[in-house]
Amino acid sequence: MIKKLVLVFIAIVAIHSYGQQGTTSPYSFYGIGSLKFKGTVENRSMGGLSIYNDSIHVNLRNPSSYAGENLEIWGNESRPIKFAVGGSYSSTNLESNTSSDDASSTTFNYIAINIPLGKFGFGFGLLPYTSVGYKLESLDSNENIENQFEGEGGVNKAFLGFGYQLAKGLSIGVDFQYNFGNIQNNIINYQYSDGIAVNYQSKESNRSDLSGLNLNLGLSYKTMINNKLEVVSSVIYSPESTLTSKNERTISTITINSSGQEGTRNIIESDLAGLGLEETDLVIPSKFSFGAGIGEPRKWFIGAETSFVKTSKFSNELFSNGTTYEDAYSFSIGGFYIPQYNSFRNYFKKMVYRAGFRKEETGLNIKGESINEFGISFGVGIPVGDARLLSNANLGFEIGQRGTKNSNLIQENFISLQLSLSLNDRWFQKRKYD
């Protein structure tokens, strides 16, 4: 047990010590940032598919997964305590009609624990929900910098969830989630005289501290339809909720030297209270997902899942950002294959091989262009440690594209590498006497 917790600690420290901003996407300029959590590495390696639950992996998108069947190899007496931690590295090529650039980011993705209690189960953990990280410039007709935009921050999510097995193969669950974080952004407006930047420029700095509660409800069902094949289905619903945003804004006069360093001359606090913007509410839209699949237990699985998000109801009174929001939609298809889960001679036959595809309409509409995203993913689950505990390391790889070059927007071509540890232990074991 202690060794496993040490491994988790080492993984977290390693991820944080190598960490940068959670995203480099210019589209994180909008709303409360880019959606950061898209499932565990196991989910993402199957195109984001989250409908499959088992006894040895944590499923952080469906709280009904906290409940489940006891393991046959443990005499049907218990199932594992599950620990999960994950991180990722992304490399992105940003392209417009006139230029291109490269960026990268490394980030911690989640840490969670799932503890079974008979037909009940509960889980808790922490994960980044959205992330903001951008540096943008707009040019005037003379190709001089007109405005410079920079932002960082995001929203995190701490959760406590419960699951209950209603009947064999049928489970329900609920997550209670607390969202918190802050978003900071700066806008520098450049002024010129005879084509030369003047000595003093104006800078607007904004900070929003966000907090709020929401629920995530889940239902999952699986049953054998013959001696080999199993059907799996899942429904997830998150009702609409609200984030409270406490806002600050300052206007300052700055100087910028030849190396890009800023010097502040004076600062004025904006009267957001007088404008009714000192504290605002942001609507977090409802989300509904469902999916189904078929497979042979411990051998193979294939399934599909779709999600609908009422993004059109999102609004931000403090920043309009020149965008509109429309309802979001996503579709995933994926699965896994295990050559021989109990092989003693061939290690590679015990590995889990995963693949999938996803397509997403993000809900952002900028200059009349819908911002869409797609990704193709692959992954492998590698058994580690004591074979009786069924722990594993998971590697995932995704290549995809986000955005468009139409209307002078930016297209992102990204590659993402993910790593997670899914560590299992047995706490509750009946004592037996001869």
Residue pairs with C-beta under 8 A, 6 or more apart in sequence:
1 425
1 427
4 83
4 391
4 423
4 425
5 83
7 421
7 423
8 83
8 85
8 111
8 421
8 423
11 85
11 87
11 421
12 85
12 108
12 111
15 87
15 106
15 107
15 108
16 108
18 106
19 106
19 107
19 108
20 104
20 105
20 106
20 107
21 105
21 107
21 131
21 133
21 152
22 36
22 105
22 107
22 128
22 131
22 132
22 133
22 154
23 33
23 34
23 36
23 90
23 105
23 107
23 131
23 132
23 133
23 134
23 154
24 90
24 92
24 94
24 103
24 104
24 105
24 133
24 134
25 34
25 92
25 133
25 134
25 402
25 412
26 94
26 134
26 136
26 410
26 412
27 34
27 362
27 364
27 371
27 402
27 403
27 410
27 412
28 34
28 130
28 131
28 132
28 133
28 134
28 151
29 132
29 134
29 136
29 149
29 151
29 185
29 321
30 321
30 323
30 364
30 366
31 130
31 314
31 316
31 325
31 364
32 130
32 132
32 154
32 155
32 183
32 210
32 243
32 282
32 316
33 130
33 131
33 132
33 153
33 154
33 155
33 183
34 130
34 131
34 132
35 129
35 130
35 362
36 107
36 109
36 127
36 128
36 129
36 130
36 131
36 154
37 60
37 109
37 110
37 127
37 128
37 129
37 157
38 44
38 48
39 48
39 50
39 60
39 61
40 57
40 58
40 59
40 60
40 84
40 86
40 110
40 394
40 420
40 422
41 86
41 88
41 109
41 379
41 394
41 395
41 396
41 418
41 419
41 420
42 57
42 354
42 379
42 381
42 394
42 396
42 420
42 422
43 49
43 50
43 59
43 61
44 377
44 379
44 396
44 398
44 418
45 334
45 354
45 355
45 356
45 377
45 378
45 379
45 380
45 394
45 396
45 397
45 398
45 418
46 52
46 332
46 334
46 335
46 336
46 354
46 355
46 356
46 377
46 379
47 332
47 333
47 334
47 355
47 356
47 357
47 358
47 375
47 376
47 377
48 305
48 330
48 332
48 334
48 356
48 358
48 375
48 377
49 291
49 293
49 303
49 304
49 305
49 332
49 333
49 334
49 335
49 356
50 59
50 61
50 62
50 234
50 236
50 289
50 291
50 305
51 62
51 220
51 232
51 233
51 234
51 291
51 292
51 293
51 303
51 305
52 59
52 232
52 293
52 295
52 301
52 303
52 336
53 59
53 62
53 64
53 65
53 68
53 171
53 220
53 222
53 232
53 234
54 68
55 68
55 69
55 70
55 71
55 79
55 80
55 390
56 80
56 82
56 390
56 391
56 392
56 422
56 424
57 82
57 84
57 392
57 422
58 65
58 82
58 83
58 84
58 112
58 114
58 123
58 422
59 65
60 84
60 110
60 112
60 123
60 125
60 127
61 216
61 218
61 236
61 289
62 173
62 218
62 220
62 234
62 236
63 123
63 161
63 162
63 163
63 173
63 174
63 175
63 216
63 217
63 218
64 163
64 171
64 172
64 173
64 218
64 219
64 220
64 234
65 114
65 163
65 171
65 173
65 218
65 220
66 114
66 116
66 120
66 121
66 122
66 123
66 161
66 162
66 163
66 173
67 116
67 119
67 120
67 121
67 163
67 164
67 165
67 171
67 172
67 173
68 79
68 116
68 121
68 163
68 165
68 171
69 79
69 165
69 168
69 169
70 76
70 77
70 78
70 79
71 78
71 79
71 80
73 388
74 426
77 429
77 430
78 116
78 426
78 428
78 429
79 116
80 116
80 389
80 390
80 424
80 425
80 426
81 113
81 114
81 115
81 116
81 424
81 425
81 426
81 427
82 113
82 114
82 422
82 423
82 424
83 112
83 113
83 421
83 422
83 423
83 424
83 425
84 110
84 111
84 112
84 113
84 114
84 125
84 420
84 421
84 422
84 423
85 110
85 111
85 112
85 420
85 421
86 108
86 109
86 110
86 111
86 394
86 418
86 419
86 420
86 421
87 106
87 107
87 108
87 109
87 418
87 419
87 420
88 106
88 107
88 109
88 396
88 416
88 417
88 418
88 419
89 104
89 105
89 106
89 416
89 417
89 418
90 104
90 105
90 106
90 107
90 414
90 415
90 416
90 417
91 102
91 103
91 104
91 414
91 415
91 416
92 102
92 103
92 104
92 105
92 412
92 413
92 414
92 415
93 100
93 101
93 102
93 412
93 413
93 414
94 100
94 101
94 102
94 103
94 410
94 411
94 412
95 405
95 410
95 411
95 412
95 413
96 405
96 408
96 409
96 410
96 411
97 405
97 408
105 133
107 128
107 131
108 128
109 127
109 128
109 418
109 420
110 125
110 126
110 127
110 128
111 125
111 126
111 127
112 123
112 124
112 125
112 126
112 127
113 123
113 124
113 125
114 121
114 122
114 123
115 121
115 122
115 123
115 427
116 428
119 164
119 165
120 162
120 163
120 164
120 165
121 162
121 163
121 164
122 160
122 161
122 162
122 163
123 159
123 160
123 161
123 163
124 158
124 159
124 160
124 161
125 158
125 159
126 156
126 157
126 158
126 159
127 156
127 157
127 159
128 154
128 155
128 156
128 157
129 154
129 155
129 156
129 157
129 179
129 181
130 154
130 155
130 181
131 153
131 154
132 151
132 152
132 153
132 154
132 183
132 185
133 151
133 152
133 154
134 149
134 150
134 151
135 148
135 149
135 150
136 148
136 149
136 150
137 145
137 146
137 147
137 148
137 149
138 145
138 146
138 147
138 149
139 145
139 146
140 146
142 192
142 195
144 190
144 192
144 195
144 197
145 190
146 189
146 190
147 187
147 188
147 189
147 190
148 186
148 187
148 188
148 190
149 185
149 186
149 187
150 185
150 186
151 183
151 184
151 185
151 186
152 183
152 184
152 185
153 181
153 182
153 183
153 184
154 181
154 183
155 179
155 180
155 181
155 183
155 210
155 243
156 179
156 180
156 181
157 177
157 178
157 179
158 177
158 178
158 180
159 175
159 176
159 177
159 178
159 216
160 175
160 176
161 173
161 174
161 175
161 176
161 216
162 173
162 174
163 171
163 172
163 173
163 218
164 171
164 172
164 173
165 171
166 172
169 221
169 222
169 223
170 219
170 220
170 221
171 219
171 220
171 221
172 217
172 218
172 219
173 217
173 218
173 219
174 215
174 216
174 217
174 218
175 215
175 216
175 217
175 218
176 213
176 215
177 213
177 214
177 215
177 216
178 211
178 212
178 213
179 210
179 211
179 212
179 213
179 214
179 243
179 284
180 210
180 211
181 209
181 210
182 207
182 208
182 209
182 210
183 207
183 208
183 210
184 205
184 206
184 207
184 208
185 205
185 206
186 203
186 204
186 205
186 206
187 203
187 204
188 201
188 202
188 203
188 254
188 256
189 201
189 202
189 203
189 204
190 197
190 201
191 197
191 198
191 201
191 202
192 198
197 256
199 255
200 253
200 254
200 255
200 265
201 253
201 254
201 255
201 256
202 251
202 252
202 253
202 254
203 251
203 252
203 253
203 254
203 262
204 249
204 250
204 251
205 249
205 250
205 251
205 252
206 247
206 248
206 249
206 318
206 319
207 247
207 248
207 249
208 245
208 246
208 247
208 248
208 318
209 245
209 246
209 247
210 243
210 244
210 245
210 282
211 243
211 244
212 241
212 242
212 243
212 244
212 282
212 284
213 241
214 238
214 239
214 241
214 284
215 238
215 239
215 241
216 236
216 237
216 238
217 236
217 237
217 238
217 239
218 234
218 235
218 236
218 237
219 234
219 235
219 236
220 232
220 233
220 234
220 235
221 232
221 233
221 234
222 230
222 231
222 232
222 233
223 230
223 231
224 230
225 231
228 296
229 294
229 295
229 296
230 294
230 295
230 296
230 297
231 292
231 293
231 294
232 292
232 293
232 294
232 295
232 301
232 303
233 290
233 291
233 292
233 293
234 289
234 290
234 291
234 292
234 305
235 288
235 289
235 290
236 287
236 288
236 289
236 290
237 286
237 287
237 288
237 289
238 286
238 287
238 288
239 286
240 283
240 284
240 285
240 286
240 310
240 313
241 283
241 284
242 281
242 282
242 283
242 284
243 281
243 282
243 284
244 279
244 280
244 281
244 282
245 279
245 280
245 281
245 282
245 318
246 278
246 279
247 272
247 277
247 278
247 279
247 280
247 318
248 269
248 272
249 269
249 270
249 272
250 267
250 268
250 269
250 270
251 267
251 268
251 270
252 264
252 265
252 266
252 267
252 268
253 264
253 265
253 266
254 262
254 263
254 264
254 265
255 262
255 263
255 265
256 262
256 263
257 263
272 278
277 317
277 318
280 316
280 317
280 318
282 314
282 315
282 316
283 313
283 314
283 315
284 314
285 309
285 310
285 311
285 312
285 313
285 314
286 309
286 310
287 307
287 308
287 309
287 310
288 307
288 308
288 309
289 305
289 306
289 307
289 308
290 305
290 306
291 303
291 304
291 305
291 306
291 332
292 303
292 304
293 301
293 302
293 303
293 304
293 335
294 301
294 302
294 303
295 301
295 302
295 303
295 335
298 338
298 341
299 337
299 338
299 341
300 335
300 336
300 337
300 338
301 335
301 336
302 333
302 334
302 335
303 333
303 334
303 335
304 331
304 332
304 333
305 331
305 332
305 333
306 329
306 330
306 331
306 332
307 328
307 329
307 330
307 331
308 327
308 328
308 329
309 327
309 328
309 329
309 363
310 327
311 325
311 326
311 327
311 328
311 362
311 363
312 325
312 326
312 327
312 363
313 325
314 325
314 363
315 325
322 366
322 367
323 364
323 365
323 366
324 365
325 363
325 364
325 365
326 361
326 363
326 365
326 370
327 363
328 360
328 361
328 362
328 363
329 360
329 361
330 358
330 359
330 360
330 361
331 358
331 359
331 360
332 356
332 357
332 358
333 356
333 357
333 358
334 354
334 355
334 356
334 357
334 358
334 377
335 354
335 355
335 356
336 352
336 353
336 354
336 355
336 381
337 352
337 353
338 349
338 350
338 351
338 352
338 353
339 346
339 348
339 349
339 350
339 351
340 346
340 349
340 350
341 350
342 350
343 349
343 350
347 383
350 383
351 380
351 381
351 382
351 383
352 380
352 381
352 392
353 379
353 380
354 377
354 378
354 379
354 380
354 381
354 396
355 377
355 378
355 379
356 376
356 377
357 374
357 375
357 376
357 377
358 374
358 375
358 377
359 372
359 373
359 374
360 372
360 373
360 374
361 370
361 372
362 370
362 371
362 372
362 373
362 402
364 370
364 371
365 371
366 407
366 409
367 407
367 408
367 409
368 407
369 404
369 406
369 407
369 409
371 402
371 403
371 404
371 409
372 402
372 403
372 404
373 400
373 401
373 402
373 403
374 400
374 401
375 398
375 399
375 400
375 401
375 416
376 398
376 399
376 400
377 396
377 397
377 398
377 399
378 396
378 397
378 398
379 394
379 395
379 396
379 397
379 418
380 394
380 395
381 392
381 393
381 394
381 422
382 392
382 393
382 394
382 395
383 390
383 391
383 392
384 391
384 392
384 393
384 421
385 391
385 423
389 424
389 425
389 426
390 424
391 421
391 422
391 423
391 424
392 421
392 422
393 419
393 420
393 421
393 422
394 418
394 419
394 420
394 421
394 422
395 417
395 418
395 419
396 416
396 417
396 418
396 419
396 420
397 415
397 416
397 417
397 418
398 414
398 415
398 416
398 418
399 414
399 415
399 416
400 413
400 414
400 416
401 411
401 412
401 413
401 414
402 411
402 412
402 414
403 409
403 410
403 411
403 412
404 411
405 411
